[in-house]
C-alpha cells in the first residue's frame, strides 16, 4: 500500500513511519511531503492508495486542503491527523469527505 503523509515543518512523519514499520501485517510505503504545494505536486505525479493529512490550524488546514482535492476529482481515502479532540472536528472532517 502506498500512502502519502501531508505534513508541516512542526509535525513530520517519523513516528508514523515507525508505526507502519512495526506493523508486520501489511507493507506500507510511506511518502512524506511538507506543505500544500509539495503535496499537490506529488499527487499530480503519482498515485496513492490513501492520503494522511496533518491538521494544524494556522499552518495547514487539512479540511480546506481535502475539500480542494475532492473538488478536483481526487477519490483516495483521506484521513485527518491532529491534536484536537475528535469531537471538535469530526463533523467537519466527514463533511469534506475524509
C-alpha positions in Angstrom: 0.0 0.0 0.0 1.3 3.4 -1.0 0.4 6.2 1.4 1.2 10.0 1.3 1.6 11.9 4.5 1.0 15.6 4.1 3.0 17.1 7.0 4.0 20.5 8.3 7.5 21.6 9.5 6.4 21.1 13.1 4.8 17.6 12.6 6.9 15.4 10.4 6.1 11.7 9.9 9.0 9.9 11.6 6.7 8.5 14.2 4.2 7.4 11.6 6.9 5.6 9.5 8.0 3.7 12.7 4.4 2.7 13.5 3.9 1.4 10.0 7.2 -0.5 10.1 6.3 -2.1 13.4 3.0 -3.5 11.8 4.1 -6.7 10.1 0.6 -7.4 8.8 0.8 -5.0 5.9 3.6 -3.5 3.8 3.1 0.3 3.7 5.3 2.6 1.7 5.0 6.0 3.3 6.0 9.1 1.4 6.0 12.5 3.1 5.6 16.0 1.8 5.7 19.2 3.7 3.0 21.7 2.9 0.3 22.1 0.3 2.3 23.0 -2.7 4.7 20.0 -2.5 1.7 17.7 -1.7 -0.2 18.8 -4.8 2.8 18.3 -7.0 3.3 14.8 -5.6 -0.4 13.9 -6.0 -0.3 15.2 -9.6 2.7 13.0 -10.5 1.9 9.8 -8.5 -1.0 7.6 -7.5 -1.5 6.8 -3.8 -3.8 4.3 -2.0 -4.5 6.8 0.8 -3.6 10.3 2.0 -3.0 11.2 5.6 -3.2 15.0 6.3 -1.8 16.7 9.3 -4.4 19.3 10.6 -2.6 22.2 12.2 -4.8 25.3 12.2 -3.0 28.4 11.1 -0.3 26.3 9.4 -2.1 23.6 7.4 -5.9 23.4 7.3 -6.5 19.8 6.4 -10.2 20.4 5.9 -9.6 23.1 3.3 -6.9 21.0 1.6 -9.1 17.9 1.4 -12.1 19.8 0.2 -10.0 21.2 -2.6 -8.7 17.7 -3.5 -12.2 16.2 -3.6 -13.4 19.1 -5.7 -10.5 18.4 -8.1 -11.6 14.8 -8.6 -9.3 13.0 -6.1 -11.0 10.0 -4.7 -8.3 8.5 -2.5 -9.3 7.7 1.1 -8.2 10.7 3.2 -7.5 10.7 7.0 -7.0 13.8 9.1 -4.4 13.6 11.9 -4.2 16.3 14.5 -4.0 17.2 18.1 -7.6 18.5 18.5 -10.1 16.2 20.2 -12.1 14.2 17.6 -15.4 15.7 18.9 -14.3 19.2 17.8 -13.5 18.3 14.2 -15.4 15.1 13.5 -18.4 16.6 11.8 -16.3 18.9 9.6 -14.0 16.1 8.6 -16.9 14.0 7.4 -18.4 17.0 5.6 -15.3 17.4 3.4 -15.1 13.7 2.6 -12.4 12.5 4.9 
